[in-house]
Amino acid sequence: MNFDEYCAYDATGLADLVRRGEINAKELALLAAKAVEAVNPALNAVIEVFRDRVEGLDETSLPNGPFRGVPFFLKDLGPRQKGRRQEGGSRLMQGYIADYSSFFTEKMEESGLNILGRCTCPEFGVTGTTESTLTGATSNPWDTSRIAGGSSGGSASIVAAGVVPMAHSNDGGGSTRIPASICGNVGMKHSRGRISYAPDGCDLSFPLFSDGVNAHTVRDVAAFLDAVHGPAPGEPIPFCEPRRPFIDEVSQEPGQLRVAVCDGNWGPIPMHPDIAAEMQRVAKLCEDAGHSVEAAIPAFDYDRYLQVFRDLWCIDIAAMLDVEAATMQRQVSLETVEPMTLKMYESGRTATAAERLKVSAEMHVMSRQLGDFFESYDVLLTPTLAQATPHLGSPADLQHDEMSLEDWFTYMLNLIPYTPVNNMTGTPAVSLPMCQDPNGMPLGAHFMAPIGREDRLFNLAGQLEKIAPWADRRPDCHVTSS
């Protein structure tokens, strides 16, 4: 199999070839490793390839799950894999080797995925660009002078470049959807509680975060969620089971949906006019598909929403850094973390338990306000980003010691005002590669739905993938052109 043939399949398609005996897992692993060699010098997206999962692969070690033999990479943050490094893009965690596997990692392994290595992320995933002192800057395969997004930029970059059809991501403020948008992939942030954090925590301790993937196709995102969702034994917060497999929802007609479109400002934050025009184009596609479309946005205090997000972000980052510093027996300082990360840490570590509880209470008020909005509409369409894709070295990275923390947050939330609302409210959202930013770079059409309604997003995404297909679009930096 050559690269052109390899890239003609999504993860579901490759798994089918393995099941039928037309290719084996080791051959796919060797192809993926060769693909890393072809594009990683330009992208700097892969930190490490596990050679024992390539040349030394024992194929009998792969369970007979839905993705058996499909090559896959983990983001270097979040779920841990026993015996493997995980450094979180930070000097604070440099050299850490996990002594256990997360429940989610075990679910990925049970699905048959062949985890080949680690992808880059910014330090502890706290920003929307994948640049760090530890691993350097990860580039966008569409324009290597621009960011790949964050915090799952390494995963998004290699998927867009054809190294693998699907790679792990996670999302605390848009970190799956932002790089999916910027790199031209599909990325979904799932409902709070869909994927377990065991044994490290639960949705009380990690309310913002959601694991998932970047992928080429909607069906891969759905099939992945089918394989990994569900509670660990003793899960303290149960979540409703889906009515049917998510993969079946992709081919299910959505019926006539009530689609609200954000076609102007999100509160006080301006949307670039070219991006607003793209939203109108996607809205027209929805209307032509038979959906009811009108301009509308949720009625809540947007300034307060952004402030609550800032507060919660800093408080939780500070708590996480204290835990990791104790694990590594290191101090949180400029010797171990980036300047802006240190400012977040110093801002959040003085918060009292009462202040943390107040932020949580405000977050739940916001959830109910958005819930009221979804009584009138089935989905809400926004762009994933409000502005054009920045160049590497923009104020989005964490190394700008001269910036105040307030100025940094203002810059970031002007760029990504929409995505954090789903992390705050626990609602699902998907970025679909249907648009272009003002520089001709990929831009996601971002659809939100009520909590627990991934099925509705998969219905609509499957329909739009057929109406306006994107699978054949390839960036200049791609394995097929190497």
C-alpha positions as MATLAB code, in Angstrom:
seq = 'MNFDEYCAYDATGLADLVRRGEINAKELALLAAKAVEAVNPALNAVIEVFRDRVEGLDETSLPNGPFRGVPFFLKDLGPRQKGRRQEGGSRLMQGYIADYSSFFTEKMEESGLNILGRCTCPEFGVTGTTESTLTGATSNPWDTSRIAGGSSGGSASIVAAGVVPMAHSNDGGGSTRIPASICGNVGMKHSRGRISYAPDGCDLSFPLFSDGVNAHTVRDVAAFLDAVHGPAPGEPIPFCEPRRPFIDEVSQEPGQLRVAVCDGNWGPIPMHPDIAAEMQRVAKLCEDAGHSVEAAIPAFDYDRYLQVFRDLWCIDIAAMLDVEAATMQRQVSLETVEPMTLKMYESGRTATAAERLKVSAEMHVMSRQLGDFFESYDVLLTPTLAQATPHLGSPADLQHDEMSLEDWFTYMLNLIPYTPVNNMTGTPAVSLPMCQDPNGMPLGAHFMAPIGREDRLFNLAGQLEKIAPWADRRPDCHVTSS';
ca = [
       0.000    0.000    0.000;
       1.380    3.428   -0.947;
       0.510    6.758    0.664;
      -2.177    7.619   -1.902;
      -3.941    4.322   -1.184;
      -3.436    4.664    2.574;
      -4.907    8.171    2.662;
      -7.974    7.093    0.694;
      -9.276    5.360    3.849;
     -10.503    6.711    7.138;
      -9.899    4.763   10.363;
     -13.119    2.778    9.936;
     -12.047    1.855    6.406;
      -8.543    0.782    7.462;
     -10.008   -1.391   10.230;
     -12.236   -3.066    7.650;
      -9.184   -3.860    5.483;
      -7.476   -5.452    8.483;
     -10.580   -7.528    9.278;
     -10.705   -8.787    5.695;
      -7.002   -9.653    5.714;
      -6.114   -7.221    2.917;
      -3.456   -5.586    5.098;
      -2.157   -6.211    8.596;
      -1.542   -4.005   11.595;
       2.230   -4.082   11.288;
       2.118   -2.944    7.660;
      -0.117   -0.033    8.686;
       2.210    0.838   11.571;
       5.208    0.890    9.234;
       3.319    3.162    6.818;
       2.386    5.567    9.621;
       5.969    5.642   10.926;
       7.219    6.345    7.395;
       4.618    9.131    7.145;
       5.966   10.692   10.354;
       9.460   10.709    8.831;
       8.082   12.393    5.705;
       6.265   15.364    7.272;
       7.364   15.757   10.881;
      10.517   17.730   10.039;
       8.227   20.448    8.632;
       5.488   20.162   11.262;
       7.164   19.188   14.551;
       3.949   17.444   15.635;
       5.188   14.026   16.823;
       7.381   13.879   19.935;
       7.988   10.153   20.044;
       7.268    7.008   18.028;
       7.051    3.816   20.074;
       9.263    1.473   18.054;
       7.869   -1.586   19.873;
       4.484   -0.725   18.308;
       6.011   -0.551   14.811;
       8.837   -2.945   13.903;
       8.421   -4.845   17.173;
       4.626   -5.063   17.069;
       3.118   -8.316   18.306;
      -0.185   -8.297   16.438;
      -1.684  -10.851   18.816;
      -1.556   -8.116   21.484;
      -4.250   -6.134   19.647;
      -7.813   -6.884   20.817;
     -10.448   -7.639   18.206;
     -12.198   -4.288   18.575;
     -13.738   -1.970   15.974;
     -10.400   -0.249   15.205;
      -8.126   -3.277   15.355;
      -4.766   -2.471   13.742;
      -5.450    1.210   13.019;
      -2.387    3.385   13.786;
      -3.101    6.076   16.346;
      -1.281    8.750   18.363;
      -1.980   10.099   21.848;
      -1.789   13.758   22.688;
       0.907   14.203   25.340;
      -1.666   15.292   27.906;
      -4.577   13.692   29.699;
      -5.040    9.912   29.604;
      -1.936    8.071   30.745;
      -0.487    4.845   29.375;
       1.458    2.662   31.760;
       5.192    2.608   31.068;
       5.056    5.530   28.613;
       6.230    9.104   28.986;
       3.731   11.901   29.376;
       5.193   15.361   29.835;
       2.281   17.688   29.088;
       4.443   19.999   27.003;
       6.123   21.222   30.193;
       9.575   21.179   31.763;
       7.758   20.659   35.068;
       6.808   17.135   33.918;
       9.875   16.386   31.804;
      10.834   12.715   32.096;
       7.593   11.578   33.774;
       6.710    7.930   33.056;
       3.208    6.779   33.961;
       2.933    3.894   36.400;
      -0.696    3.191   35.496;
      -3.059    3.434   32.541;
      -6.182    5.597   32.632;
      -9.555    3.910   32.160;
      -9.984    5.857   28.916;
      -6.605    4.615   27.635;
      -7.673    1.048   28.382;
     -10.880    1.635   26.402;
      -8.841    2.912   23.437;
      -6.580   -0.126   23.636;
      -9.598   -2.458   23.849;
     -10.931   -0.902   20.638;
      -7.876   -2.343   18.855;
      -6.148    0.951   18.152;
      -2.384    0.579   17.825;
      -1.042    3.511   19.855;
       2.201    4.436   18.084;
       3.433    7.478   20.003;
       2.910   10.950   21.408;
       1.902   14.248   19.801;
       2.805   17.765   20.864;
       0.708   20.104   22.983;
       1.296   23.490   24.618;
       2.199   23.464   28.288;
      -0.611   21.659   30.152;
      -2.931   22.505   27.254;
      -3.608   26.011   28.508;
      -3.632   27.859   25.184;
      -4.868   27.699   21.600;
      -1.480   27.282   19.921;
       0.909   24.352   20.195;
       4.165   26.101   21.042;
       6.328   25.369   24.084;
       9.837   25.697   25.418;
      10.036   21.923   25.890;
       9.059   20.755   22.387;
       9.151   23.876   20.194;
       6.482   25.102   17.782;
       4.094   22.851   15.845;
       3.181   24.113   12.378;
       0.003   24.010   10.347;
       0.267   21.758    7.256;
      -1.804   24.262    5.250;
       0.725   27.032    5.953;
       3.729   26.105    8.059;
       4.197   29.726    9.165;
       0.855   29.588   11.003;
      -0.272   27.889   14.185;
      -1.817   24.407   14.195;
      -4.138   25.435   17.003;
      -4.221   24.099   20.492;
      -4.084   22.496   22.656;
      -4.392   19.393   20.466;
      -2.343   20.945   17.659;
       0.072   18.029   17.234;
      -2.770   15.556   16.763;
      -4.662   17.872   14.398;
      -1.545   18.568   12.337;
      -0.706   14.907   11.679;
      -4.306   14.033   10.827;
      -4.480   16.889    8.308;
      -1.109   15.844    6.856;
      -2.229   12.237    6.346;
      -0.007   10.526    8.935;
      -3.000    8.856   10.582;
      -6.726    9.205    9.864;
      -7.576    9.897   13.500;
      -5.644   10.990   16.630;
      -6.448   11.667   20.279;
      -7.384   15.155   21.424;
      -8.976   16.743   24.466;
     -10.873   19.939   25.060;
     -10.988   22.286   28.056;
     -11.895   25.506   26.258;
     -11.957   24.417   22.620;
      -8.763   22.341   22.455;
     -10.257   19.655   20.182;
     -12.344   22.020   18.066;
      -9.858   24.900   17.604;
      -7.114   22.779   15.963;
      -9.755   20.832   14.030;
     -10.985   24.125   12.605;
      -7.513   25.494   11.870;
      -6.222   22.244   10.317;
      -9.363   21.260    8.396;
     -10.497   18.252   10.460;
     -13.653   17.125   12.254;
     -13.508   17.576   16.024;
     -16.237   17.116   18.625;
     -16.344   18.146   22.263;
     -18.671   15.606   23.909;
     -21.214   16.101   26.679;
     -19.899   16.272   30.217;
     -19.770   12.715   31.551;
     -19.625   10.832   28.240;
     -16.021    9.688   28.760;
     -14.679    8.677   32.162;
     -11.673   10.317   33.867;
     -11.061    7.288   36.090;
      -9.002    6.768   38.136;
      -7.834   10.404   38.322;
     -11.088   12.249   38.810;
     -14.653   12.842   37.704;
     -16.759   15.623   36.268;
     -16.864   17.420   39.604;
     -13.078   17.744   39.667;
     -12.653   18.265   35.899;
     -15.855   20.033   34.788;
     -14.357   21.750   31.730;
     -12.604   18.841   30.053;
     -13.666   16.324   27.428;
     -11.541   13.777   25.562;
     -12.069   12.893   21.903;
     -10.323   12.832   18.546;
      -9.475   14.830   15.475;
     -10.473   12.889   12.369;
     -11.175   13.209    8.647;
     -14.713   11.835    8.746;
     -17.786   12.196   10.910;
     -18.238    8.421   11.087;
     -14.792    7.975   12.656;
     -15.642   10.475   15.411;
     -18.918    8.627   16.035;
     -17.361    5.152   15.981;
     -14.616    6.295   18.348;
     -17.185    7.630   20.820;
     -19.093    4.342   20.599;
     -15.887    2.511   21.511;
     -14.804    4.616   24.486;
     -17.838    6.207   26.152;
     -19.358    4.969   29.360;
     -18.653    4.945   33.086;
     -15.859    3.181   34.916;
     -16.889    0.854   37.758;
     -17.955    3.009   40.691;
     -18.355    6.161   38.585;
     -19.818    8.790   40.951;
     -21.769   10.673   38.268;
     -23.775    8.452   35.906;
     -24.778    9.680   32.460;
     -27.607    8.651   30.171;
     -26.946    5.957   27.598;
     -27.451    6.881   23.917;
     -30.609    5.648   22.222;
     -28.579    3.781   19.593;
     -24.927    3.592   18.506;
     -23.558    6.986   17.532;
     -22.246    5.534   14.263;
     -25.880    4.867   13.261;
     -26.752    8.508   13.875;
     -24.392    9.649   11.106;
     -26.628    8.137    8.416;
     -29.866    9.046   10.189;
     -31.743   11.949    8.599;
     -32.029   14.812   11.106;
     -35.512   15.914   10.063;
     -36.228   19.642   10.101;
     -34.028   21.262   12.730;
     -34.454   24.717   14.210;
     -31.028   26.242   13.518;
     -29.983   29.458   15.263;
     -27.136   31.325   13.570;
     -24.704   33.717   15.216;
     -24.035   36.014   12.270;
     -22.586   39.039   14.050;
     -21.033   39.680   17.448;
     -20.899   37.228   20.331;
     -21.631   39.704   23.063;
     -19.068   42.521   22.776;
     -16.590   40.502   20.710;
     -16.512   41.263   16.952;
     -16.518   38.533   14.335;
     -14.412   39.178   11.228;
     -16.831   40.153    8.414;
     -15.438   37.502    6.045;
     -16.154   34.887    8.691;
     -19.663   36.265    9.180;
     -20.183   35.814    5.426;
     -19.055   32.180    5.719;
     -21.640   31.631    8.459;
     -24.334   32.933    6.150;
     -23.169   30.523    3.446;
     -23.374   27.544    5.833;
     -26.743   28.781    7.105;
     -28.002   28.785    3.498;
     -26.792   25.183    3.076;
     -28.798   24.260    6.169;
     -31.835   26.093    4.867;
     -31.560   24.376    1.471;
     -31.407   21.043    3.317;
     -34.832   21.800    4.770;
     -33.963   23.239    8.164;
     -35.543   26.313    9.727;
     -32.828   28.974   10.090;
     -32.831   32.319   11.886;
     -30.340   34.667   13.551;
     -30.263   34.238   17.335;
     -27.823   33.948   20.229;
     -28.325   32.891   23.855;
     -29.258   35.615   26.330;
     -26.658   35.621   29.055;
     -24.103   38.080   30.387;
     -21.193   37.569   27.982;
     -18.740   39.688   29.968;
     -19.544   37.661   33.064;
     -19.277   34.383   31.127;
     -15.757   35.286   29.999;
     -14.725   36.383   33.499;
     -16.051   33.190   35.092;
     -14.155   31.152   32.501;
     -10.931   33.056   33.270;
     -11.378   32.535   37.011;
     -12.139   28.833   36.757;
      -9.284   28.300   34.292;
      -6.686   29.854   36.597;
      -8.003   28.126   39.740;
      -7.969   24.679   38.134;
      -4.594   25.223   36.423;
      -3.078   26.199   39.777;
      -4.455   23.094   41.465;
      -3.154   20.868   38.671;
       0.326   22.398   38.768;
       0.564   21.881   42.515;
      -0.266   18.190   42.056;
       2.217   17.701   39.216;
       4.963   19.631   41.022;
       4.547   17.325   44.018;
       4.655   14.276   41.731;
       7.916   15.418   40.150;
       9.340   16.941   43.370;
       9.944   20.213   41.549;
       8.960   23.819   42.176;
       6.603   25.837   39.975;
       8.820   28.665   38.714;
      10.137   30.191   35.496;
      12.678   27.365   35.483;
       9.885   24.822   35.046;
       6.893   26.610   33.432;
       6.231   29.273   30.788;
       5.814   32.936   31.877;
       2.065   33.073   31.162;
       1.463   29.711   32.826;
       3.186   31.057   35.922;
       0.905   34.117   35.878;
      -2.148   31.838   35.719;
      -0.761   29.784   38.587;
      -0.138   32.831   40.743;
      -3.617   34.183   39.959;
      -5.397   30.928   40.761;
      -3.506   29.535   43.737;
      -4.800   32.147   46.199;
      -8.463   31.348   45.500;
     -10.447   30.057   48.455;
     -12.772   27.055   48.431;
     -15.686   29.481   48.682;
     -14.522   31.318   45.553;
     -14.196   28.019   43.664;
     -17.710   27.015   44.710;
     -19.058   30.426   43.629;
     -17.525   29.994   40.175;
     -19.111   26.532   39.924;
     -22.501   27.957   40.895;
     -22.261   30.642   38.213;
     -21.297   27.981   35.693;
     -24.502   26.065   36.489;
     -26.601   29.216   36.091;
     -25.091   29.625   32.651;
     -25.883   25.969   31.823;
     -29.546   26.572   32.575;
     -29.619   29.790   30.571;
     -28.233   27.936   27.560;
     -30.724   25.143   28.240;
     -33.552   27.672   28.002;
     -32.189   28.798   24.627;
     -32.246   25.207   23.373;
     -35.940   24.967   24.230;
     -36.472   27.237   21.204;
     -33.667   25.951   18.933;
     -32.207   22.525   18.215;
     -28.674   23.672   17.326;
     -26.659   26.877   17.336;
     -24.202   27.692   14.541;
     -21.139   29.877   15.179;
     -17.676   29.877   13.629;
     -15.072   27.986   15.661;
     -12.763   31.030   15.568;
     -13.791   34.676   15.255;
     -10.576   35.801   13.533;
      -8.025   34.597   10.975;
      -5.478   31.916   11.934;
      -2.502   33.623   13.632;
       1.139   33.139   12.700;
       3.500   31.280   14.995;
       4.855   33.541   17.731;
       1.538   35.378   18.157;
       0.392   36.566   21.598;
      -1.454   33.226   21.897;
       1.688   31.410   23.026;
       2.716   31.313   26.671;
       6.155   32.894   26.367;
       5.154   36.597   26.307;
       6.426   37.704   29.693;
       5.740   41.354   28.817;
       1.968   40.787   28.555;
      -0.351   41.017   31.523;
      -2.571   38.022   32.205;
      -5.631   40.161   31.492;
      -4.270   41.254   28.099;
      -3.430   37.637   27.238;
      -6.939   36.442   28.072;
      -8.441   39.339   26.092;
      -6.401   38.363   23.029;
      -7.322   34.692   23.322;
     -11.020   35.248   23.932;
     -11.237   37.676   21.008;
      -9.873   34.814   18.896;
     -12.022   32.027   20.393;
     -15.071   33.540   22.116;
     -17.454   30.705   21.232;
     -15.852   27.408   22.186;
     -15.493   27.874   25.993;
     -19.259   28.135   26.464;
     -19.603   24.394   25.827;
     -16.918   23.566   28.385;
     -18.629   25.826   30.908;
     -22.073   24.313   30.328;
     -21.110   20.707   29.580;
     -22.862   20.802   26.207;
     -21.599   19.032   23.058;
     -20.310   20.874   19.992;
     -18.660   19.873   16.722;
     -16.358   21.752   14.340;
     -16.838   20.771   10.686;
     -14.257   21.807    8.036;
     -16.702   23.653    5.802;
     -15.319   27.201    5.664;
     -12.286   29.400    5.028;
     -10.864   32.230    7.106;
      -9.897   35.605    5.577;
      -6.497   34.190    4.492;
      -7.967   31.121    2.792;
      -7.055   28.822    5.690;
      -9.488   26.168    6.924;
     -12.191   27.342    9.312;
     -14.735   25.239   11.148;
     -18.483   25.616   11.126;
     -19.203   25.121   14.823;
     -22.525   23.563   15.833;
     -23.675   23.368   19.475;
     -26.520   21.236   20.849;
     -28.168   20.639   24.244;
     -26.386   18.413   26.720;
     -26.663   14.741   25.835;
     -27.617   15.430   22.214;
     -24.538   14.275   20.327;
     -27.019   12.264   18.265;
     -28.454   15.496   16.856;
     -24.965   16.757   15.961;
     -24.067   13.478   14.261;
     -27.350   13.558   12.284;
     -26.643   17.069   11.011;
     -22.898   16.565   10.500;
     -23.509   13.405    8.472;
     -25.987   15.270    6.300;
     -23.637   18.231    5.733;
     -20.700   15.933    4.975;
     -22.730   14.560    2.051;
     -23.955   17.973    0.890;
     -20.563   19.731    1.061;
     -17.884   17.000    1.250;
     -14.399   17.864    2.477;
     -12.526   14.528    2.488;
     -10.567   15.190   -0.722;
      -9.064   18.502    0.413;
      -5.370   18.189    1.246;
      -2.821   20.733    2.478;
       0.509   21.380    0.729;
       2.388   19.590    3.515;
       0.942   16.104    3.112;
       2.377   12.603    2.996;
       1.132   12.120   -0.563;
       3.210   15.067   -1.774;
       6.360   14.280    0.211;
];
